[in-house]
Amino acid sequence: MRLGLLVAGLAWSLGAWAQPVDTAAVRADRAERWDQLSDNQLIRVEWAARTWGWPADSLTGRMLRTRMGLKRDSLLVWLEEGGPVGDVRKRVEAIKKRRYQLATEAFNYTGDLRGLDLSLYWYGIYDVEGTWKLRPVRVKAELSEFPSGNGGALEFDLKTDREQGSHFLFGSPVRLDSADLGLVREGSAVLMPGGQADLGSITARDKMYRGNYVLFATGSVQGVGAECPELRDYQLILGHRLSDRNWAQLDTLAPVVDSATTCPPEVYWSGDLMGDGKPDALLYQKIPGGIRLMLYLSDAVPNEEELWARVAEWRMSY
């Protein structure tokens, strides 16, 4: 009896396993597997292909070569946003918002520390044995042991994770490549009316680059002031020069001298921070009760008619 049941059970089992596999049903199962995409993923891939003009087969193949889970999901979102085109679009949008910041390790940071946006990508400008370098840094603020005593406000020392002190620090909403900055102008050039600052090379070896971009000041001196000359109709104009007499483009910058701020600015530093082949600059200016630094970037201009945009300021009172 038991032997008969065992034989019958074995026969039933073999019969069950011997049933043919329904391959059509398996193919109809569109759940995500390592070797296939889900229906939802296929729809999204097709949408990305039509929207951005890409071949759907290539996108599907790339998806299948990507490991299931977070990596495949992230790739799909990236494709939906336009892939490289989407990256460029997001970068441009971030740049146009002009959410930059400027700081320095040389002077204390005063005021509300919440105004320092550490979520930005921070970079330091360093002079390394005569070569200027752009390097990513981590910025931290510590309560200053040596406050200047200005009005009793809290003062903080800004420090980075690098031993060498930076020429200045700036925070960017987009990631930049660490690089040697090439042609750099360092040192003050006071922009009195009629004066100009050549933002190209200032060395004899690189003289061939001189004169591509020039910042010059217009207006007139009306008299002698308490700290600075009395200026009238003062303007800064950045020019892109093709030759000594031909200008490719001129950009009149927003006013920096008014009834309260009467001192002309100085070019403190100039070099290509954004890597677009155009000079950026840091201007220094005396203001009532202190100084300010102004950062001008070529990459953040809202249209092709402008060469520079003033994106950040840093002030110190004394």
C-alpha positions as CSV (number, residue, x, y, z in Angstrom):
1,M,0.0,0.0,0.0
2,R,2.7,2.4,1.0
3,L,4.8,1.5,-2.0
4,G,1.8,2.1,-4.3
5,L,1.3,5.6,-2.8
6,L,4.9,6.4,-3.1
7,V,5.0,5.3,-6.8
8,A,1.8,7.3,-7.5
9,G,3.2,10.4,-5.8
10,L,6.5,10.1,-7.7
11,A,4.6,9.8,-11.0
12,W,2.5,12.9,-10.2
13,S,5.6,14.9,-9.3
14,L,7.4,13.9,-12.5
15,G,4.3,14.7,-14.5
16,A,4.1,18.2,-12.9
17,W,7.8,19.0,-13.6
18,A,7.4,17.6,-17.1
19,Q,4.8,20.2,-18.1
20,P,6.0,22.5,-20.9
21,V,7.0,26.1,-19.9
22,D,4.7,28.8,-21.2
23,T,7.3,31.0,-22.9
24,A,4.7,33.4,-24.2
25,A,3.6,34.0,-20.6
26,V,7.1,34.7,-19.5
27,R,7.7,37.1,-22.2
28,A,4.5,38.9,-21.4
29,D,5.7,39.4,-17.8
30,R,7.2,42.9,-18.1
31,A,8.4,43.2,-14.5
32,E,12.0,44.5,-14.3
33,R,14.7,41.9,-14.4
34,W,18.4,42.0,-15.1
35,D,17.7,41.2,-18.7
36,Q,14.6,43.2,-19.4
37,L,12.9,46.5,-18.5
38,S,9.5,47.0,-17.0
39,D,6.6,48.4,-18.9
40,N,6.9,51.7,-17.1
41,Q,10.6,51.9,-17.8
42,L,10.0,51.2,-21.5
43,I,7.4,53.9,-21.7
44,R,9.8,56.4,-20.1
45,V,12.7,55.4,-22.4
46,E,10.4,55.8,-25.4
47,W,9.4,59.3,-24.2
48,A,13.0,60.3,-23.6
49,A,14.0,59.1,-27.1
50,R,11.2,61.0,-28.8
51,T,11.7,64.2,-26.7
52,W,15.4,64.5,-27.3
53,G,15.7,62.8,-30.7
54,W,17.7,59.8,-29.6
55,P,17.5,56.2,-30.9
56,A,15.3,54.2,-28.6
57,D,17.2,51.0,-29.1
58,S,20.5,52.6,-28.0
59,L,18.8,53.9,-24.8
60,T,17.3,50.5,-24.1
61,G,20.7,48.9,-24.5
62,R,22.3,51.3,-22.2
63,M,19.6,50.7,-19.6
64,L,20.1,47.0,-19.8
65,R,23.8,47.3,-19.3
66,T,23.2,49.3,-16.1
67,R,22.7,47.4,-12.8
68,M,19.2,47.2,-11.5
69,G,18.1,49.4,-8.7
70,L,19.3,52.9,-7.9
71,K,21.8,53.1,-10.7
72,R,19.2,52.2,-13.4
73,D,16.6,54.5,-11.9
74,S,19.1,57.4,-11.8
75,L,20.1,56.8,-15.4
76,L,16.5,56.9,-16.5
77,V,15.9,60.2,-14.7
78,W,19.1,61.6,-16.3
79,L,17.9,60.6,-19.7
80,E,14.4,62.1,-19.1
81,E,16.1,65.4,-18.2
82,G,18.0,65.5,-21.5
83,G,21.2,63.7,-20.6
84,P,24.2,65.9,-21.4
85,V,21.8,68.6,-22.8
86,G,20.0,68.6,-19.5
87,D,23.2,68.9,-17.6
88,V,24.1,72.0,-19.6
89,R,20.6,73.5,-19.2
90,K,20.8,73.0,-15.4
91,R,24.2,74.5,-15.2
92,V,23.1,77.6,-17.2
93,E,20.1,78.0,-15.0
94,A,22.2,77.7,-11.8
95,I,24.7,80.3,-13.2
96,K,22.0,82.7,-14.2
97,K,20.6,82.7,-10.6
98,R,24.0,84.2,-9.6
99,R,24.0,82.5,-6.2
100,Y,27.7,83.1,-5.7
101,Q,29.5,84.2,-2.6
102,L,32.9,85.8,-1.8
103,A,35.0,85.5,1.3
104,T,38.6,85.9,2.5
105,E,40.7,84.3,5.2
106,A,42.7,87.5,5.7
107,F,39.9,89.4,7.6
108,N,37.3,88.3,10.1
109,Y,33.8,87.5,9.0
110,T,31.2,89.6,10.8
111,G,27.5,89.5,11.0
112,D,25.0,86.6,10.8
113,L,26.9,83.4,10.1
114,R,23.8,82.0,8.4
115,G,24.5,84.3,5.5
116,L,27.5,82.2,4.6
117,D,26.2,79.4,2.3
118,L,28.3,76.4,2.9
119,S,26.1,74.3,0.5
120,L,27.9,76.0,-2.5
121,Y,30.9,74.5,-4.1
122,W,33.8,76.5,-2.5
123,Y,37.1,77.2,-4.1
124,G,40.3,78.9,-3.1
125,I,42.7,80.9,-5.4
126,Y,46.3,80.0,-4.6
127,D,49.7,81.2,-5.7
128,V,51.8,78.0,-5.8
129,E,55.4,79.0,-6.6
130,G,54.4,81.5,-9.1
131,T,51.6,79.5,-10.7
132,W,48.0,80.4,-9.9
133,K,45.7,77.5,-9.1
134,L,42.0,77.0,-8.5
135,R,41.4,74.4,-5.8
136,P,38.3,73.0,-4.1
137,V,38.2,73.6,-0.4
138,R,36.0,72.9,2.6
139,V,35.2,76.1,4.5
140,K,34.6,76.3,8.2
141,A,34.0,79.2,10.5
142,E,35.3,79.5,14.0
143,L,34.7,82.2,16.6
144,S,37.6,84.6,16.3
145,E,40.1,84.7,19.1
146,F,41.2,88.1,17.9
147,P,38.1,90.2,17.2
148,S,38.6,93.7,15.8
149,G,36.1,95.0,18.3
150,N,33.8,96.6,15.7
151,G,30.5,97.4,17.3
152,G,30.5,94.3,19.6
153,A,29.3,92.0,16.8
154,L,30.4,88.4,16.7
155,E,33.4,87.8,14.4
156,F,34.5,84.6,12.9
157,D,37.7,83.2,11.3
158,L,37.2,81.5,8.0
159,K,39.4,78.5,7.5
160,T,39.8,75.8,4.9
161,D,41.1,72.2,4.9
162,R,44.3,73.4,3.2
163,E,47.4,74.5,5.0
164,Q,48.3,77.3,2.6
165,G,46.3,80.5,2.9
166,S,44.3,81.5,-0.2
167,H,44.3,84.8,-2.1
168,F,40.5,84.7,-1.7
169,L,37.6,82.3,-1.6
170,F,34.4,82.1,-3.6
171,G,31.4,79.8,-3.6
172,S,29.9,78.7,-6.8
173,P,26.4,77.1,-7.5
174,V,28.1,74.8,-10.1
175,R,31.1,72.6,-9.9
176,L,34.3,73.8,-11.5
177,D,37.4,71.9,-12.6
178,S,40.5,72.3,-10.5
179,A,43.0,73.9,-12.9
180,D,46.0,76.1,-13.3
181,L,44.6,79.5,-14.1
182,G,47.2,80.5,-16.7
183,L,47.3,84.2,-17.4
184,V,46.6,86.1,-14.2
185,R,46.9,89.7,-13.2
186,E,47.7,90.4,-9.6
187,G,48.2,93.8,-8.0
188,S,46.2,97.0,-7.7
189,A,45.5,99.2,-10.6
190,V,43.5,102.2,-9.5
191,L,40.9,103.1,-12.1
192,M,40.9,106.9,-12.1
193,P,39.0,108.6,-14.9
194,G,41.0,108.1,-18.1
195,G,42.8,105.1,-16.6
196,Q,42.6,101.5,-17.7
197,A,43.7,98.0,-16.6
198,D,44.8,95.4,-19.1
199,L,43.3,92.1,-18.0
200,G,45.6,90.1,-20.2
201,S,49.1,89.1,-19.4
202,I,51.5,91.5,-17.7
203,T,54.7,89.7,-18.4
204,A,57.0,90.2,-21.4
205,R,57.0,86.5,-22.2
206,D,53.3,86.5,-22.8
207,K,53.0,89.9,-24.3
208,M,51.3,88.5,-27.4
209,Y,48.1,88.0,-25.2
210,R,48.1,91.6,-24.0
211,G,45.1,93.8,-24.8
212,N,42.3,91.2,-25.4
213,Y,40.2,92.6,-22.6
214,V,40.6,96.0,-21.1
215,L,38.8,97.6,-18.2
216,F,38.8,101.4,-18.3
217,A,37.2,104.3,-16.5
218,T,35.5,107.4,-17.8
219,G,34.4,110.6,-16.2
220,S,36.2,113.5,-14.6
221,V,37.8,114.7,-11.4
222,Q,36.0,117.7,-9.9
223,G,38.0,118.3,-6.8
224,V,39.8,116.9,-3.8
225,G,37.6,115.0,-1.3
226,A,38.3,113.9,2.3
227,E,39.5,110.5,1.3
228,C,39.2,110.3,-2.4
229,P,38.9,112.7,-5.4
230,E,35.5,114.1,-6.2
231,L,34.3,112.3,-9.3
232,R,31.7,113.1,-11.9
233,D,30.0,110.9,-14.4
234,Y,32.2,108.0,-13.4
235,Q,31.7,104.7,-15.3
236,L,33.6,101.5,-15.7
237,I,33.6,100.0,-19.2
238,L,34.9,96.5,-20.1
239,G,36.0,96.2,-23.7
240,H,37.0,93.2,-25.8
241,R,39.6,94.5,-28.2
242,L,40.5,92.9,-31.5
243,S,43.3,95.4,-32.3
244,D,44.4,98.8,-31.0
245,R,41.6,100.5,-32.8
246,N,38.9,97.9,-33.2
247,W,36.6,96.8,-30.4
248,A,34.6,93.6,-30.8
249,Q,32.4,94.5,-27.8
250,L,31.9,97.1,-25.1
251,D,30.0,96.6,-21.8
252,T,29.2,99.5,-19.5
253,L,29.1,98.0,-16.0
254,A,26.6,98.9,-13.2
255,P,27.7,102.0,-11.3
256,V,30.1,101.6,-8.4
257,V,30.5,105.2,-7.5
258,D,27.6,107.3,-6.1
259,S,27.0,110.0,-3.6
260,A,28.0,107.8,-0.7
261,T,30.7,105.7,-2.3
262,T,33.1,108.2,-3.9
263,C,36.4,106.3,-4.2
264,P,37.3,104.7,-7.6
265,P,37.8,100.9,-7.4
266,E,41.0,99.0,-8.1
267,V,41.6,95.7,-10.0
268,Y,42.8,93.5,-7.1
269,W,43.1,90.2,-9.2
270,S,42.1,89.0,-12.6
271,G,42.1,85.6,-14.3
272,D,39.9,83.0,-15.9
273,L,38.0,81.4,-13.0
274,M,35.2,79.9,-15.0
275,G,37.3,78.3,-17.7
276,D,35.5,80.0,-20.6
277,G,38.5,81.7,-22.0
278,K,37.4,85.2,-20.7
279,P,38.9,87.0,-17.7
280,D,37.0,87.4,-14.5
281,A,38.1,89.9,-11.9
282,L,38.0,90.9,-8.2
283,L,37.8,94.6,-7.6
284,Y,38.7,96.4,-4.4
285,Q,37.1,99.6,-3.3
286,K,37.1,101.9,-0.3
287,I,33.6,102.6,1.1
288,P,32.5,104.7,4.0
289,G,33.7,103.0,7.2
290,G,35.4,100.1,5.4
291,I,36.2,98.3,2.2
292,R,34.4,96.0,-0.2
293,L,35.5,93.4,-2.7
294,M,33.4,92.8,-5.8
295,L,33.5,89.7,-7.9
296,Y,32.8,90.0,-11.7
297,L,32.3,86.8,-13.8
298,S,31.9,86.4,-17.5
299,D,30.0,83.1,-17.3
300,A,27.1,84.6,-15.4
301,V,26.0,87.3,-17.9
302,P,22.2,87.2,-18.8
303,N,22.7,87.8,-22.5
304,E,25.4,88.1,-25.2
305,E,25.4,91.9,-25.0
306,E,27.2,91.9,-21.7
307,L,30.7,90.7,-20.9
308,W,30.6,90.8,-17.1
309,A,28.1,90.3,-14.3
310,R,28.7,91.4,-10.7
311,V,27.8,88.3,-8.8
312,A,29.1,88.8,-5.2
313,E,30.4,91.3,-2.7
314,W,32.4,91.0,0.5
315,R,32.5,93.9,3.0
316,M,34.6,94.7,6.0
317,S,34.1,97.6,8.4
318,Y,36.8,99.2,10.4
